[in-house]
Amino acid sequence: MYLITRTVYSVVIRQSKPVFVQRGLCRYRYLSGQENRLRPTDIRVSGIRSLHSVQSSVLQCSRLFIPVTRRFCVRLSYLCARNSVLLISKYSENLFSGVCWKHTNMPDAKPFVRLPKSVVPEHYELLLKPDLKTFLFEGKLKVKVQVKCATDKIVLNTLDLTYQKVEFIAENGGKHFPSDRVVSVEDETLTLLFPHPLACGKGELLFEYTGEINDKMKGFYRSKYVRKGRDGKSEQAFSAVTQLCATQARRMFPCWDEPAVKAQFSISLVAEAYLVALSNMPVVSQDPVADNPGMKLVKFDTTPIMSTYLVAVVVGEYDYVEDHSSDGVVVRVYTPIGKKEQGRFALEVATKVLPYYKEYFQIAYPLPKMDLIAIADFSAGAMENWGLVTYRETCLLVDPENTSAERKQWIALVVGHELAHQWFGNLVTMEWWTHLWLNEGYASFVEFLCVAHLFPEYDIWTQFVCDTYSRALELDWLKNSHPIEVPVGHPSEIDEIFDDISYNKGASVIRMLHKYIGDEDFRKGMNLYLTRHQYKNTFTEDLWTALEEASNKPVGAVMSTWTKQTGYPVVKVSSQQEGSARKICLTQEKFCADNNAPSNGTLWMVPITISTSRSPGEVVQSTVLETHSAELILSDVSSEDWVKVNPGTVGFYRTQYPSEMLAQFVPAVKDKSLPPLDRLGLLDDLFALVQAGQAPTVEVLKLMEAYQDEDNFTVWSSINSCLVRLSLLLSYTDYEDSFKAYGRKLMSKICCRLGWDRRENESHLDTLLRSLVIGRLAWFEDENVINQAKQRFADHVSGKALLPADLRSPVYKAVLSVGDEDTYNTMLRLYREADLHEEKDRISRALGAIRDESVLKKILQFAISDEVRSQDSVFVIISVAMTRRGRELAWDFIKENWKMLWDRYEGGFLLSRLVKYPTENFSSEERAQEVEQFFKEHPSPGTERTVQQCIESIRLNAEWLARDQDSIRAFLTSASQ
């Protein structure tokens, strides 16, 4: 690929003394030795003395056509090193357009400096003594360190810890006490200043300190549960658990809390004798405490070298089930007391996943045990701590009577995801959070590989397109999206990139790459990557290098266009019949939600595949679109045949057809000769074009009518997504009822085919589809569905007939949608009686379906009451925001209670979700300005990007409604006659 750079550069002269540059600049890592490659970094530029304007004679990149390859990157590094310069972008808009890093409309980032490497840890010996009555803990820490160069200070991370003793013991036994300790709350660092420089060599750093077992679901925190007391009555109790990702280990012990600073850990716990104590490694000894026989000292084996964010500790009351994988790993699933049988399904999955990954990666799981544990209070879904994976209860526990098929499938995926991290993330770790996608994108891809192998009946790769691929496309077309590799500096910025780009776009481009190079070469490349870098840290380029070596294809050149820039292309297709052949013209341009946004000539290297109606399931031609446009000839294609670009919906791009080519697909949609993934992709692409103003909404309403005889769950999931978006938009019109009538007609056939009751030998996907159809028809106020739901709900409440778990969520919402305060009280009773967290979730997340405003206000208060765990409150509020009036009430509630919500969720990704879902579906400029003004007056570090995305979405909704509301009205009026 060739490109024009349009960036203004500055040159800096190398010096030995480091100077730090804030994240707002686009920077490059070291240009000498093993780091002699062009790499994005978000931390520091080493050795800057001064800035000077670039002279034309130095490096006139802005006027050159540069072939962007790995060779180019190395050559540019060499030229810069030879001239003793480092390049820094002064203005990062369109930097290496088409390949590298893009400017986003984000507030200025906080200046941030990574820890100096003059002193680095080699081994942490950590003793913790948690007190679950006072919620305090005592810590003793001995860190074996290497002093790389003489220094009079040591800088490491700390947060919310109080130190009683700090001491350094040199290799010769000499003791050194710091003359001062400087704690920076803003930078979350502890600087130890010594009166004399510490000599090079080994040493030990000793700490005695105390901290809080907090209630923030981060660091070392407390999780509440209910147990039976000695008198047989229920009582509240607590366990102590950890969530140290991304930068929370510093809340539990002073450390070098950066993923690249790896070390070994020997952990010991002092706990009450009756409690279970767990950590990453197996127990090596467990003895009573000499002066307190009611306590025990538990020592764990030493870990492999690993990052601080993977350390895990749990102290509490748990049962467990145990098995061994076929390759000899001891696997346990820990559950709340009395619920160990609910861990059986996850145990079965985990014992099969480990040997599958061993065979796939050709590398054995390196630890002797694997524990999976259900935590009552947990902000994320799960966390991949090496050897001790923590989960929300709803992501691990299965009750055969009360767990839905959809939830079981989700649990299989989550277990597969977290265990993939044991190799990809734990064994080999990203160098910095800029490369988070190396962990999350890859694990999000491999979880589907694994589940497809274990549960072929799930047809999980078809579901991938609707659940993962489409969600990434929906976010990545915004101006305020970000590249897969997004510069990250201050810890407050990290949680916000745990989003659909890092996970879902990352997984989607890996899937595209997997298809491009083939499974065999992909597996070879993964083995090479993991073997070469095990127990080390990597950059994205290291992965591309391994896959290039395995496949002999230009992986780096192709994939850099997908990871280093925001967005993706739309491939516009046109055709011309030439006898028995078809000439296809392909043109790419950046696809933007705002059709008026300039594409700036951005290009991708787009893997193109094509199928035709002669062989619907086969790729008849493939190529890579490297330039703005290209032509190709398809032989033996008649004028009546359809031609499909991107069959299987593998390529991460949209496809736009002219009306005559689109019309040729309609018969194939109706008779289902077009494969399911292509029926899905066709509709999904057209709907995106509609939202962007590149096609009228009526066109997609007409296309959806061709799907009335559809029977595939995932295709219906895509249709449902379109209907939901239109429902949200048209709730701001006076013809919402006409749209609901359209929806009822569209879904009537599939509802009749499925019925309400599961058939003998029914497929897993039909079970999922029934729930989806009933839920959507209830939303469309289908009278028969609502009456049937009310009857079945009454039987469920009375105990006459238990509702199948798969039908509970749609039935609860259907009943609430026409319910009153009595209905709400009945649901509250069911919530309070439920013992399974999944059932509590189902009920609490259905409550917002009720229409009574006075009850909706009560639900919002219920959301922040002691009856709802903090991890779940956000989703109860979101449920209220799913209707027009509920959205207004939820937004008012958030504004009125912002301080409390901020204190509760500060620095976590739950806060971003709380901002996103209640606001992004507004549809007026006035609301956009209101949201913008509120967050200007209430700065919320960690949510800035989310706020900008929401404001952009609101304005896009307003434009869409203004553009198409009259034509939609006319179509719906005509359709109802």
Secondary structure, 3 states (H helix, E strand, C coil): CEEECCCCEEEEEECCCCECCCCCCEEECCCCHHHCCCCEECCCECCEEEEEECCCCCCCHHHCEEECCHHHHHHHHHHHHHCCEEEEECCCCCCCCCCCCCCCCCCCCCCCCCCCCCEEEEEEEEEEEEECCCCEEEEEEEEEEEECCCEEEEEEECCCEEEEEEEEEECCCCEECCCEEEEECCCCEEEEEEEEEECCEEEEEEEEEEEECECCCCEEEEEEEEEECCCCCEEEEEEEEEECCCCCHHHCCCECCCCCCCEEEEEEEEEECCCEEEECCCEEEEEEECCEEEEEEEEECCCCCECHHHCCEEEECCEEEEEECCCCCEEEEEECCCCHHHHHHHHHHHHHHHHHHHHHHCCCCCCCEEEEEEECCCCCCEECCCCEEEEEHHHCCCCCCCCCHHHHHHHHHHHHHHHHCCCECCCEEECCHHHHHHHHHHHHHHHHHHHHHHCHHHCHHHHHHHHHHHHHHHHHCCCCCCCCCCCCCCHHHCHHHCCCHHHHHHHHHHHHHHHHHCHHHHHHHHHHHHHHHCCEEECHHHHHHHHHHHHCCCHHHHHHHHHCCCCCEEEEEEEEEECCEEEEEEEEEECCCCCCCCCCCCCCCEEEEEEECCECCCCCEEEEECCCEEEEEECCCCCCCCEEECCCCCCCCEEECCHHHHHHHHHHHHCCCCCHHHHHHHHHHHHHHHHCCCCCHHHHHHHHHCCCCCCCHHHHHHHHHHHHHHHHHHCCCCCHHHHHHHHHHHHHHHHHHHCCCCCCCCCHHHHHHHHHHHHHHHHCCCHHHHHHHHHHHHHHHHCCCCCCHHHHHHHHHHHHHCCCHHHHHHHHHHHHHCCCHHHHHHHHCCHHHCCCHHHHHHHHHHHCCCCCCHHHHHHHHHHHCCCHHHHHHHHHHHHHCHHHHHHHHCCCHHHHHHHHHHHCCCCCHHHHHHHHHHHHHCCCCCCHHHHHHHHHHHHHHHHHHHHHHHHHHHHHHHHCC
